Amino acid sequence: MVDQKTFEYLLPLAYEWAKAQEEFVLAHGNPLSPRHTHDAGLAGVQDCDRVRVLVVDRIPLPDNPELAAASKRIGIITGDTRCAGFGHALIIRVDAWNDRELILHNLVHIAQSERCGGLEPWVHQYLGDRTNCPKFTVGSLEEEARRIAHEICCDHAVA
C-alpha cells in the first residue's frame, strides 16, 4: 500500500515517466497493423491513427529509484510486465505479441486516456483510483480494461 504523502510525491514523477515513454514510442514506434487498428476500435480508441506500437525485449522501469521501487512493490510496472498502454503509446514485449487479450486490455487504457482528456488526467485518475483498492491491485479503470478485453475475445471466439 502507498500512503497519501508518498502517493502525492510520486504522482508527478509517474506522469513524467509515462509522458517520456509516450513521447519515445510516438517518435520511434510503428502504426497499428490493420488487425490491431480493428481491435483498437473495438476497445474504444477514437484516434487509432495516432497510436504507435513499440515492441521491446522488456518494459522499462522508471529511472527514478523511488518510483521504480514503488512501481515494482505495487505491481504497476515490474520485470514481469508484458505490455503497457497509455496516452497513444502501446509498449509490448516481443514474447507477448500474440496475446490478443493483453493487447486489447492495453488498448482500452489508451481509450481511457482519450476519454479522460489526455495522459496527465488519465495517470492521475488511474493511479488515484488504484490507491483506493486493497493492495493497490485494481480500480475501476483496470477492471474496465480487463472486462472489455475479455468480452471482446469471448465474443469473437464464438463468432
N, CA, C and O of each residue as an XYZ file, in Angstrom:
636
protein
N       0.837     -1.174      0.000
C       0.000      0.000      0.000
C       0.889      1.246      0.000
O       2.006      1.223      0.517
N       0.389      2.311     -0.576
C       1.122      3.567     -0.643
C       0.358      4.600      0.166
O      -0.822      4.842     -0.088
N       1.030      5.215      1.147
C       0.345      6.233      1.939
C       0.141      7.495      1.103
O       0.791      7.673      0.074
N      -0.751      8.358      1.542
C      -1.149      9.533      0.763
C       0.023     10.481      0.500
O       0.140     11.022     -0.600
N       0.874     10.685      1.476
C       2.013     11.591      1.299
C       2.962     11.064      0.216
O       3.414     11.823     -0.642
N       3.258      9.775      0.262
C       4.126      9.154     -0.741
C       3.464      9.205     -2.109
O       4.116      9.503     -3.109
N       2.161      8.910     -2.153
C       1.415      8.948     -3.409
C       1.497     10.340     -4.043
O       1.767     10.459     -5.238
N       1.270     11.376     -3.262
C       1.312     12.744     -3.784
C       2.712     13.125     -4.267
O       2.849     13.894     -5.218
N       3.743     12.597     -3.625
C       5.113     12.837     -4.051
C       5.420     12.111     -5.364
O       6.054     12.673     -6.257
N       4.961     10.848     -5.473
C       5.295     10.030     -6.636
C       4.415     10.307     -7.854
O       4.834     10.033     -8.979
N       3.221     10.836     -7.664
C       2.288     11.027     -8.773
C       2.860     11.877     -9.914
O       2.773     11.461    -11.068
N       3.437     13.042     -9.640
C       4.010     13.803    -10.758
C       5.200     13.090    -11.407
O       5.429     13.240    -12.607
N       5.946     12.327    -10.635
C       7.056     11.554    -11.198
C       6.525     10.461    -12.119
O       7.108     10.188    -13.168
N       5.419      9.837    -11.723
C       4.801      8.799    -12.556
C       4.302      9.397    -13.865
O       4.470      8.801    -14.929
N       3.693     10.569    -13.785
C       3.227     11.222    -15.012
C       4.407     11.561    -15.917
O       4.340     11.322    -17.122
N       5.475     12.108    -15.368
C       6.638     12.470    -16.186
C       7.258     11.234    -16.843
O       7.692     11.293    -17.993
N       7.301     10.115    -16.111
C       7.819      8.878    -16.686
C       6.925      8.421    -17.839
O       7.416      8.089    -18.918
N       5.610      8.407    -17.606
C       4.667      7.971    -18.646
C       4.737      8.898    -19.866
O       4.679      8.436    -21.005
N       4.861     10.189    -19.623
C       4.956     11.159    -20.719
C       6.221     10.903    -21.547
O       6.170     10.924    -22.777
N       7.345     10.662    -20.884
C       8.599     10.386    -21.598
C       8.485      9.090    -22.405
O       8.972      9.013    -23.533
N       7.841      8.074    -21.824
C       7.648      6.816    -22.551
C       6.765      7.037    -23.771
O       7.068      6.558    -24.864
N       5.672      7.766    -23.576
C       4.764      8.018    -24.693
C       5.483      8.783    -25.807
O       5.361      8.427    -26.979
N       6.221      9.818    -25.452
C       6.942     10.600    -26.466
C       7.925      9.728    -27.238
O       8.041      9.854    -28.457
N       8.630      8.850    -26.540
C       9.588      7.964    -27.205
C       8.871      7.018    -28.171
O       9.310      6.834    -29.307
N       7.784      6.429    -27.723
C       7.038      5.490    -28.573
C       6.429      6.222    -29.765
O       6.445      5.697    -30.878
N       5.899      7.412    -29.556
C       5.324      8.167    -30.671
C       6.393      8.519    -31.708
O       6.107      8.564    -32.904
N       7.611      8.765    -31.255
C       8.703      9.119    -32.170
C       9.315      7.893    -32.850
O       9.758      7.982    -33.995
N       9.347      6.753    -32.162
C      10.090      5.600    -32.667
C       9.233      4.365    -32.951
O       9.726      3.392    -33.522
N       7.978      4.394    -32.565
C       7.118      3.232    -32.752
C       6.523      3.168    -34.144
O       6.733      4.052    -34.974
N       5.787      2.117    -34.375
C       5.131      1.878    -35.660
C       3.625      2.065    -35.512
O       3.074      1.893    -34.424
N       2.959      2.422    -36.621
C       1.495      2.495    -36.577
C       0.903      1.117    -36.290
O       1.565      0.094    -36.469
N      -0.330      1.106    -35.850
C      -1.020     -0.152    -35.633
C      -1.202     -0.891    -36.950
O      -1.429     -0.272    -37.989
N      -1.103     -2.196    -36.905
C      -1.403     -3.023    -38.081
C      -2.916     -2.957    -38.310
O      -3.649     -2.520    -37.424
N      -3.391     -3.382    -39.477
C      -4.840     -3.397    -39.699
C      -5.596     -4.215    -38.637
O      -6.666     -3.804    -38.188
N      -5.047     -5.356    -38.242
C      -5.691     -6.184    -37.205
C      -5.780     -5.439    -35.883
O      -6.815     -5.461    -35.218
N      -4.679     -4.771    -35.501
C      -4.676     -4.042    -34.231
C      -5.488     -2.758    -34.317
O      -6.039     -2.312    -33.311
N      -5.573     -2.154    -35.498
C      -6.438     -0.983    -35.669
C      -7.891     -1.388    -35.451
O      -8.643     -0.675    -34.787
N      -8.284     -2.518    -36.001
C      -9.640     -3.033    -35.790
C      -9.892     -3.265    -34.302
O     -10.928     -2.860    -33.774
N      -8.944     -3.919    -33.625
C      -9.090     -4.172    -32.187
C      -9.123     -2.872    -31.386
O      -9.857     -2.763    -30.404
N      -8.331     -1.891    -31.805
C      -8.343     -0.604    -31.110
C      -9.730      0.020    -31.183
O     -10.219      0.576    -30.199
N     -10.360     -0.071    -32.345
C     -11.726      0.437    -32.488
C     -12.697     -0.310    -31.580
O     -13.557      0.306    -30.951
N     -12.566     -1.621    -31.508
C     -13.414     -2.417    -30.612
C     -13.189     -2.024    -29.154
O     -14.118     -2.047    -28.347
N     -11.951     -1.665    -28.824
C     -11.596     -1.289    -27.448
C     -12.021      0.135    -27.099
O     -11.933      0.547    -25.943
N     -12.485      0.888    -28.105
C     -12.966      2.243    -27.840
C     -12.006      3.355    -28.193
O     -12.293      4.518    -27.911
N     -10.867      3.038    -28.804
C      -9.914      4.082    -29.195
C     -10.548      4.924    -30.304
O     -11.036      4.387    -31.299
N     -10.536      6.222    -30.128
C     -11.145      7.129    -31.099
C     -10.183      7.521    -32.214
O     -10.587      7.637    -33.371
N      -8.920      7.723    -31.874
C      -7.935      8.184    -32.854
C      -6.867      7.110    -33.057
O      -5.730      7.253    -32.608
N      -7.253      6.040    -33.740
C      -6.356      4.896    -33.948
C      -5.108      5.278    -34.733
O      -4.056      4.664    -34.559
N      -5.214      6.285    -35.596
C      -4.067      6.702    -36.405
C      -2.939      7.300    -35.563
O      -1.787      7.293    -35.996
N      -3.241      7.808    -34.388
C      -2.210      8.392    -33.520
C      -1.459      7.347    -32.719
O      -0.343      7.603    -32.266
N      -2.046      6.184    -32.536
C      -1.434      5.146    -31.685
C      -0.189      4.598    -32.370
O      -0.188      4.322    -33.570
N       0.855      4.449    -31.590
C       2.092      3.843    -32.055
C       2.438      2.691    -31.136
O       2.160      2.713    -29.938
N       3.066      1.666    -31.744
C       3.440      0.442    -31.036
C       4.954      0.316    -31.045
O       5.603      0.523    -32.071
N       5.501     -0.025    -29.898
C       6.930     -0.297    -29.807
C       7.086     -1.688    -29.198
O       6.628     -1.942    -28.084
N       7.731     -2.578    -29.934
C       7.993     -3.936    -29.447
C       9.376     -3.928    -28.813
O      10.350     -3.484    -29.421
N       9.450     -4.424    -27.587
C      10.688     -4.362    -26.802
C      11.007     -5.726    -26.196
O      10.157     -6.616    -26.160
N      12.225     -5.875    -25.727
C      12.608     -7.085    -25.003
C      12.085     -7.060    -23.574
O      11.778     -8.103    -22.997
N      11.983     -5.845    -23.000
C      11.434     -5.678    -21.648
C      10.822     -4.289    -21.532
O      11.267     -3.338    -22.175
N       9.801     -4.196    -20.704
C       9.161     -2.902    -20.439
C      10.084     -2.145    -19.480
O      10.448     -2.674    -18.430
N      10.464     -0.915    -19.829
C      11.405     -0.190    -18.971
C      10.786      0.237    -17.637
O       9.633      0.665    -17.573
N      11.578      0.108    -16.589
C      11.198      0.633    -15.278
C      11.532      2.124    -15.231
O      12.401      2.583    -15.973
N      10.867      2.869    -14.387
C      11.239      4.279    -14.224
C      12.690      4.427    -13.785
O      13.213      3.588    -13.052
N      13.334      5.498    -14.238
C      14.712      5.782    -13.848
C      14.813      6.200    -12.387
O      15.794      5.887    -11.713
N      13.791      6.910    -11.896
C      13.792      7.363    -10.509
C      13.712      6.143     -9.591
O      12.752      5.376     -9.674
N      14.706      5.949     -8.713
C      14.739      4.743     -7.873
C      13.510      4.590     -6.969
O      13.021      3.478     -6.773
N      13.014      5.702     -6.422
C      11.836      5.615     -5.544
C      10.595      5.217     -6.330
O       9.798      4.398     -5.872
N      10.435      5.797     -7.512
C       9.288      5.464     -8.350
C       9.389      4.024     -8.842
O       8.390      3.305     -8.863
N      10.578      3.603     -9.236
C      10.777      2.220     -9.691
C      10.458      1.242     -8.562
O       9.788      0.234     -8.785
N      10.931      1.531     -7.363
C      10.678      0.639     -6.222
C       9.187      0.566     -5.914
O       8.653     -0.519     -5.683
N       8.513      1.715     -5.909
C       7.070      1.725     -5.639
C       6.322      0.998     -6.742
O       5.390      0.242     -6.470
N       6.723      1.220     -7.977
C       6.071      0.576     -9.113
C       6.178     -0.938     -9.021
O       5.203     -1.650     -9.259
N       7.360     -1.428     -8.677
C       7.559     -2.875     -8.529
C       6.777     -3.410     -7.330
O       6.148     -4.466     -7.405
N       6.826     -2.662     -6.220
C       6.173     -3.113     -4.984
C       4.667     -3.250     -5.159
O       4.062     -4.189     -4.642
N       4.062     -2.317     -5.885
C       2.606     -2.351     -6.040
C       2.166     -3.019     -7.335
O       0.969     -3.168     -7.579
N       3.116     -3.419     -8.164
C       2.803     -4.214     -9.335
C       2.314     -3.459    -10.553
O       1.636     -4.046    -11.396
N       2.631     -2.181    -10.679
C       2.220     -1.423    -11.858
C       3.148     -1.770    -13.025
O       2.687     -2.246    -14.062
N       4.436     -1.537    -12.864
C       5.450     -1.930    -13.850
C       6.490     -2.739    -13.070
O       7.096     -2.248    -12.118
N       6.679     -3.987    -13.497
C       7.660     -4.863    -12.852
C       8.492     -5.529    -13.945
O       8.270     -5.288    -15.131
N       9.422     -6.343    -13.556
C      10.196     -7.100    -14.526
C       9.338     -8.096    -15.294
O       9.745     -8.565    -16.358
N       8.161     -8.428    -14.776
C       7.254     -9.368    -15.429
C       6.229     -8.693    -16.340
O       5.482     -9.378    -17.039
N       6.183     -7.369    -16.341
C       5.199     -6.659    -17.162
C       5.433     -6.966    -18.630
O       6.554     -6.861    -19.129
N       4.362     -7.345    -19.317
C       4.474     -7.746    -20.722
C       3.926     -6.707    -21.688
O       4.226     -6.766    -22.881
N       3.136     -5.762    -21.209
C       2.555     -4.765    -22.097
C       2.129     -3.565    -21.258
O       1.738     -3.714    -20.101
N       2.206     -2.391    -21.843
C       1.736     -1.172    -21.183
C       1.123     -0.272    -22.250
O       1.691     -0.096    -23.328
N      -0.020      0.286    -21.945
C      -0.674      1.203    -22.872
C      -1.153      2.430    -22.128
O      -1.815      2.324    -21.096
N      -0.816      3.594    -22.653
C      -1.246      4.864    -22.057
C      -1.001      5.962    -23.065
O      -0.161      5.828    -23.955
N      -1.745      7.059    -22.921
C      -1.655      8.114    -23.931
C      -2.011      7.499    -25.271
O      -3.087      6.919    -25.420
N      -1.135      7.615    -26.235
C      -1.302      6.939    -27.531
C      -0.146      5.974    -27.790
O       0.203      5.703    -28.938
N       0.443      5.462    -26.708
C       1.584      4.558    -26.807
C       1.204      3.161    -26.335
O       0.541      2.988    -25.312
N       1.638      2.177    -27.101
C       1.482      0.779    -26.732
C       2.877      0.169    -26.767
O       3.509      0.087    -27.820
N       3.346     -0.258    -25.595
C       4.651     -0.904    -25.488
C       4.394     -2.363    -25.167
O       3.702     -2.684    -24.201
N       4.953     -3.244    -25.981
C       4.691     -4.666    -25.779
C       5.975     -5.470    -25.897
O       6.788     -5.254    -26.795
N       6.135     -6.399    -24.968
C       7.276     -7.300    -25.046
C       7.098     -8.231    -26.231
O       5.983     -8.649    -26.542
N       8.183     -8.547    -26.880
C       8.152     -9.387    -28.075
C       7.504    -10.749    -27.796
O       6.842    -11.308    -28.670
N       7.690    -11.278    -26.600
C       7.114    -12.584    -26.279
C       5.622    -12.534    -25.978
O       5.009    -13.575    -25.739
N       5.027    -11.346    -25.985
C       3.596    -11.198    -25.727
C       2.840    -10.736    -26.975
O       1.644    -10.450    -26.905
N       3.522    -10.663    -28.096
C       2.953    -10.106    -29.323
C       1.671    -10.802    -29.754
O       0.801    -10.166    -30.349
N       1.535    -12.072    -29.472
C       0.349    -12.821    -29.913
C      -0.734    -12.944    -28.843
O      -1.692    -13.697    -29.023
N      -0.598    -12.226    -27.748
C      -1.595    -12.272    -26.673
C      -2.644    -11.190    -26.934
O      -2.522    -10.063    -26.453
N      -3.665    -11.545    -27.693
C      -4.673    -10.572    -28.113
C      -5.375     -9.930    -26.928
O      -5.591     -8.718    -26.924
N      -5.731    -10.710    -25.934
C      -6.450    -10.138    -24.790
C      -5.592     -9.125    -24.044
O      -6.105     -8.102    -23.589
N      -4.313     -9.387    -23.912
C      -3.403     -8.451    -23.258
C      -3.299     -7.145    -24.052
O      -3.331     -6.057    -23.478
N      -3.177     -7.264    -25.359
C      -3.100     -6.066    -26.200
C      -4.406     -5.288    -26.132
O      -4.391     -4.065    -25.998
N      -5.534     -5.985    -26.222
C      -6.835     -5.318    -26.098
C      -6.957     -4.587    -24.765
O      -7.426     -3.450    -24.710
N      -6.534     -5.245    -23.700
C      -6.564     -4.637    -22.363
C      -5.854     -3.284    -22.382
O      -6.361     -2.293    -21.857
N      -4.687     -3.261    -22.989
C      -3.914     -2.020    -23.012
C      -4.454     -1.011    -24.015
O      -4.277      0.193    -23.827
N      -5.105     -1.470    -25.070
C      -5.803     -0.551    -25.972
C      -6.974      0.111    -25.254
O      -7.285      1.272    -25.522
N      -7.623     -0.608    -24.351
C      -8.678      0.015    -23.535
C      -8.082      1.133    -22.689
O      -8.708      2.181    -22.530
N      -6.881      0.931    -22.141
C      -6.237      2.004    -21.373
C      -5.981      3.231    -22.262
O      -6.108      4.368    -21.807
N      -5.626      2.995    -23.515
C      -5.439      4.117    -24.444
C      -6.767      4.826    -24.676
O      -6.814      6.056    -24.701
N      -7.841      4.070    -24.845
C      -9.173      4.673    -24.995
C      -9.551      5.463    -23.742
O     -10.149      6.534    -23.839
N      -9.205      4.941    -22.583
C      -9.476      5.655    -21.330
C      -8.719      6.974    -21.280
O      -9.253      7.991    -20.839
N      -7.463      6.950    -21.739
C      -6.660      8.189    -21.778
C      -7.358      9.237    -22.640
O      -7.429     10.412    -22.277
N      -7.872      8.796    -23.784
C      -8.590      9.731    -24.661
C      -9.824     10.280    -23.948
O     -10.076     11.485    -23.972
N     -10.585      9.401    -23.321
C     -11.817      9.817    -22.621
C     -11.529     10.781    -21.489
O     -12.310     11.696    -21.230
N     -10.404     10.577    -20.812
C     -10.041     11.419    -19.666
C      -9.522     12.789    -20.098
O      -9.395     13.694    -19.273
N      -9.223     12.943    -21.387
C      -8.703     14.222    -21.857
C      -7.194     14.243    -22.021
O      -6.610     15.317    -22.167
N      -6.551     13.087    -22.001
C      -5.114     13.025    -22.226
C      -4.399     12.216    -21.170
O      -4.999     11.690    -20.233
N      -3.109     12.137    -21.353
C      -2.275     11.299    -20.496
C      -2.266     11.759    -19.037
O      -2.438     10.943    -18.132
N      -2.069     13.039    -18.807
C      -1.945     13.505    -17.419
C      -3.202     13.235    -16.594
O      -3.100     12.669    -15.506
N      -4.393     13.627    -17.082
C      -5.564     13.315    -16.256
C      -5.801     11.812    -16.101
O      -6.306     11.364    -15.072
N      -5.429     11.020    -17.140
C      -5.596      9.575    -17.025
C      -4.666      9.011    -15.952
O      -5.100      8.211    -15.123
N      -3.398      9.414    -15.955
C      -2.454      8.926    -14.938
C      -2.984      9.258    -13.547
O      -2.963      8.413    -12.652
N      -3.454     10.479    -13.371
C      -3.983     10.885    -12.062
C      -5.189     10.027    -11.678
O      -5.284      9.563    -10.542
N      -6.111      9.815    -12.625
C      -7.304      9.032    -12.321
C      -6.951      7.561    -12.104
O      -7.413      6.945    -11.144
N      -6.138      7.004    -12.988
C      -5.785      5.582    -12.897
C      -5.076      5.274    -11.583
O      -5.461      4.343    -10.875
N      -4.058      6.036    -11.255
C      -3.313      5.770    -10.021
C      -4.121      6.145     -8.788
O      -4.072      5.445     -7.777
N      -4.867      7.249     -8.865
C      -5.723      7.630     -7.742
C      -6.786      6.584     -7.472
O      -7.079      6.266     -6.320
N      -7.359      6.051     -8.536
C      -8.374      5.005     -8.439
C      -7.802      3.763     -7.763
O      -8.453      3.143     -6.922
N      -6.596      3.414     -8.136
C      -5.983      2.198     -7.581
C      -5.560      2.368     -6.125
O      -5.466      1.378     -5.399
N      -5.305      3.587     -5.685
C      -4.914      3.781     -4.283
C      -6.065      3.478     -3.341
O      -5.850      3.215     -2.158
N      -7.289      3.514     -3.859
C      -8.458      3.254     -3.017
C      -8.825      1.779     -2.965
O      -9.843      1.418     -2.375
N      -8.017      0.928     -3.570
C      -8.297     -0.509     -3.614
C      -7.324     -1.258     -2.717
O      -6.174     -0.850     -2.555
N      -7.799     -2.367     -2.131
C      -6.895     -3.173     -1.311
C      -5.683     -3.625     -2.117
O      -5.813     -4.077     -3.255
N      -4.540     -3.501     -1.531
C      -3.274     -3.937     -2.130
C      -2.960     -3.240     -3.453
O      -2.090     -3.698     -4.194
N      -3.648     -2.147     -3.761
C      -3.332     -1.325     -4.940
C      -3.376     -2.144     -6.228
O      -2.627     -1.853     -7.161
N      -4.230     -3.155     -6.300
C      -4.187     -4.064     -7.439
C      -5.226     -3.796     -8.509
O      -5.001     -4.110     -9.677
N      -6.340     -3.231     -8.140
C      -7.383     -2.990     -9.124
C      -7.949     -1.599     -8.922
O      -7.542     -0.873     -8.016
N      -8.837     -1.259     -9.726
C      -9.553      0.001     -9.664
C     -10.541     -0.036    -10.799
O     -10.514     -0.959    -11.612
N     -11.405      0.935    -10.871
C     -12.454      0.880    -11.887
C     -11.893      0.888    -13.307
O     -12.438      0.214    -14.181
N     -10.813      1.636    -13.558
C     -10.244      1.662    -14.903
C      -9.578      0.327    -15.252
O      -9.678     -0.150    -16.382
N      -8.911     -0.254    -14.286
C      -8.275     -1.560    -14.504
C      -9.336     -2.635    -14.707
O      -9.215     -3.474    -15.600
N     -10.364     -2.607    -13.886
C     -11.451     -3.578    -14.035
C     -12.139     -3.435    -15.396
O     -12.472     -4.433    -16.034
N     -12.349     -2.190    -15.837
C     -12.961     -1.955    -17.138
C     -12.087     -2.544    -18.251
O     -12.606     -3.191    -19.160
N     -10.785     -2.330    -18.192
C      -9.884     -2.852    -19.227
C      -9.918     -4.378    -19.247
O      -9.954     -4.983    -20.319
N      -9.907     -4.993    -18.092
C      -9.961     -6.454    -18.024
C     -11.279     -6.978    -18.609
O     -11.290     -7.929    -19.390
N     -12.384     -6.343    -18.218
C     -13.708     -6.798    -18.656
C     -13.885     -6.641    -20.160
O     -14.321     -7.577    -20.831
N     -13.554     -5.480    -20.694
C     -13.753     -5.239    -22.125
C     -12.872     -6.161    -22.961
O     -13.342     -6.741    -23.939
N     -11.617     -6.301    -22.594
C     -10.713     -7.181    -23.351
C     -11.230     -8.610    -23.337
O     -11.229     -9.287    -24.365
N     -11.668     -9.062    -22.182
C     -12.190    -10.427    -22.066
C     -13.464    -10.595    -22.904
O     -13.617    -11.591    -23.610
N     -14.368     -9.625    -22.824
C     -15.617     -9.715    -23.581
C     -15.357     -9.737    -25.088
O     -15.980    -10.513    -25.814
N     -14.451     -8.899    -25.554
C     -14.136     -8.872    -26.986
C     -13.579    -10.219    -27.420
O     -13.989    -10.757    -28.449
N     -12.658    -10.765    -26.654
C     -12.065    -12.065    -27.005
C     -13.116    -13.169    -26.989
O     -13.125    -14.025    -27.874
N     -13.995    -13.161    -25.999
C     -15.044    -14.183    -25.921
C     -16.046    -14.027    -27.060
O     -16.439    -15.020    -27.672
N     -16.464    -12.798    -27.353
C     -17.425    -12.544    -28.446
C     -16.868    -13.008    -29.776
O     -17.579    -13.609    -30.581
N     -15.605    -12.729    -30.001
C     -15.005    -13.054    -31.299
C     -14.580    -14.516    -31.376
O     -14.388    -15.034    -32.476
N     -14.430    -15.185    -30.257
C     -14.113    -16.612    -30.272
C     -15.349    -17.416    -30.681
O     -15.239    -18.466    -31.314
N     -16.532    -16.901    -30.308
C     -17.790    -17.581    -30.610
C     -18.192    -17.317    -32.061
O     -18.734    -18.199    -32.728
N     -17.927    -16.107    -32.546
C     -18.367    -15.707    -33.885
C     -17.688    -16.472    -34.989
O     -17.965    -16.236    -36.165
